[in-house]
Amino acid sequence: MNIPGLGLLSDKIDRVDKGKGIVHERSFELGSNVIVFHNIGSLSISDGRRSLLPIFSGIVMALFGIGIINISTGLALFLLAAGIGLAIFGLLRPVDVFLSIGTCDGRRTYLVSKKRDFLIQVRESLREKIDNNSLATGVINIEAGTITGGIAIGANPKAMGAAA
């Protein structure tokens, strides 16, 4: 599977950017995968790369507009404005952030969001759950960027009746 924006090519990589992740007592259901917590080898956050295509296209369009200003003023002004707008859009568009979940069997799953703080919270919640052997369950809503249930940061596993 080709992961756009990362330049990676592998058949052992899954990208999840919508839906909900269900955190069970000892496993995590994310997209079409079920990841056992004891099988997680790494949790890391990385930024995707900004696509230069809209920026480059906008600059070319604006330069073309400037080049034809003597031929057709209306079309030239339209191309100039559209080119500048496209370039600004390319510069201001948020870049995807990835929470990479690597498992001991060599699989890698990317949880994708534009909210870095949300992914940091997910990583810390999963890390706390693994470290504490917590039996707490919850839901990670990827589209809304929320975590609900007992896996939230600061949850005390002993207070929830989980084995520490």
Secondary structure by P-SEA (a helix, b strand, c coil): ccccccccccccbbbbcbbbbbbcccccccccbbbbcccccbbbbbbbbccaaaaaaaaaaaaaaaaaccccaaaaaaaaaaaaaaaaaaaacbbbbbbbbbcccbbbbbbccccaaaaaaaaaaaaaaaaacccbbbbbbccccccccccccccccccccccc
